[in-house]
């Protein structure tokens, strides 16, 4: 008799269970109240889910819709105990799969490397300010713990320095292998502190009054206030030179120039008297004036690329760039087309000068004045808000618009080669270039998921080897 029952069970199309001697099917019609509840919740979940996608209602509403659909599954499958368990498992999978699917990130070009997401270990993210990063270390200032902290890019703690934070909140900049914290105008007796980016070890501490860091190179860091400019050895803190004067440029020149804007590499600085419009170019390492004297010039009409002072002038009606070698040599002059101070911007990238308009890049070889032109593809424009791109970045953010000026997408444009990488998908408001490393350009590409929730994402766009 037992063998006959086993054979019957093996041939049965509907799996059965034995409870109290009675055979029950795994699936059965649930009670009417549960069935109606399931149908109502299913319809509500479906409508809410569609609305959360179409109206960008956010993750909470999407999860609520998934939860309603999951409960509906359980109700509809509640005819037997086994089917109820199956319903719970299916509902869990539906909720988990829906959450993952809604948050899927837009695809990136294969050359672009997504960096690990970093979430600071704090209850209030406003307490944490990113100072800078390199290929291995992310440095932040944490007001909650009153420390400057170094993390791996994966978020593991490397070091923490109370010295760098000082007495109350300081300002900080990342200078390659160093992190410099300084008091700004908060007091004359708060020191400037140099920390090692790799270890957080204090390298030196100096009281420099209200002077703030404005430029650096491999050998020195230059500080300035409105009365003096000075340079210290970046490894020891020993002062190398000092002079009275008002700094005119901490950078090597730019069309949107700010005298106190930080530049991590500058071999030359400009110091002078704004009232008389008389300036001199100094070697940042020694404080010694350039071999050639630069006559009066407009603060907004010059740049320094490599070892060449480049001024923008007019030869008749033609706009020209004039190069004067700062260490001595012959001057050069080159016609610059499609460029005025109001229609483009210019800045040194490496030892050459990049002149950018909305649709074109012109590269001036600082040594010879030779001009090379790189055009953007049709329909693409350089990002109109310059904070979206930063000094010295080879890769620029660009926009694709149709004939009615509607935004079609973003692109990562190699301003040297003209290569364009399109990045499809819905992105957040703060898409921007955030840093330059020895290997490439760091770009923040926050994206919107299927339900309108914004997710942070930072990528590295490698420079061609």
Buried (B, 14 or more C-beta within 10 A) or exposed (E): EEEEEEEEEEEEEEEBEEEEEEEBBBBEEBEEEBBEBBEEBBEBBBEBBEBBBEEBBBBEBBBBBBBBBBBBBBBBBBBBEBBBEBBBEBBEEBBEEBBEEBBEEBEBBEBBEEBEEBEBEBEEEEBBBBBBBBEEBBBBBBBEBBBBBBBEBEEEEBBBBEBBBBEEBBBBBBBBBBBBBBBEEBEEEBBBBBBBBBEBEBBBBBEBBBBBBBBBBEBBBBBBBEEBBBBBBBBEBEBBBEEEBBBBBBBBBBBEBEBBBBBBBBBBBBBBEBEEEEBBBBBBBEBEBBBBEBEEBEBEBBBBBBBBBBBBBEEEEEBBBBBBBBEEBEEBEBEBEBBEEEEBBBBBBBBBBBBBBBBBBBBBBBBEBEBEEBEBEEEBBBBEEBEBBBBBBBBBBBBBEEEEEEEEBBBBBBBBEEEBBBBBBEBBEEBBBBBBBEBBBBBBBBBBBBBBBBBEBBBBBEBEE
